[in-house]
Amino acid sequence: MHPFRVLVGVIILISFSCKENAKTPVKPIEITFTKEADFYFLKENDTVVKLDIELAESDYEQQTGLMHRSSMEMNQGMLFIYKDERPRPTFYMKNTKIPLDLIYINSDMNVVEMNENATPFDETPIRANQPAQYVLEVNAGFVEKYNITDSLNVSFKKTQ
């Protein structure tokens, strides 16, 4: 077969392949909320506010967090559960579409620190100074709306 015919054939094949790929739209990733536990903010054993939460326990869940979510209800959140208590400077908002408040909780189930209004898609590390074993992500404005302070205790109970 003549090299020119081979070259023409390859060009035609490539152009059809490119046209076919151009017609296939890329679906955006969308993850929906799945309730896994009830979460309570407590003051002197009275419930201040109750949330439905998802749990981030595995490495993958903790790395993904609330990425690719378009929205979340004010009564929803995600609780990151770690094996130990230490400062948690590893949070960032890569691929996170919604602004968040981060609430840090120690092993005694006390709120120890908060970072409010984390900016969507910002990859700057979000730092906390206090050691924490748990980190709760909720919609931005939650801390202010419910007056969440370090005087509160928390508890959670798995529903599944």
Sequence and secondary structure as in RCSB ss.txt:
>XXXX:A:sequence
MHPFRVLVGVIILISFSCKENAKTPVKPIEITFTKEADFYFLKENDTVVKLDIELAESDYEQQTGLMHRSSMEMN
QGMLFIYKDERPRPTFYMKNTKIPLDLIYINSDMNVVEMNENATPFDETPIRANQPAQYVLEVNAGFVEKYNITD
SLNVSFKKTQ
>XXXX:A:secstr
  HHHHHHHHHHHHHHHHHHHHHS            EEEEEEETTEEEEEEEEEEE SHHHHHHTTTT S   TT
EEEEEEEEEEE    B  TT  S EEEEEE TTSBEEEEEEEE TT  S B  SS EEEEEEEETTHHHHTT  T
T EEEEEE  
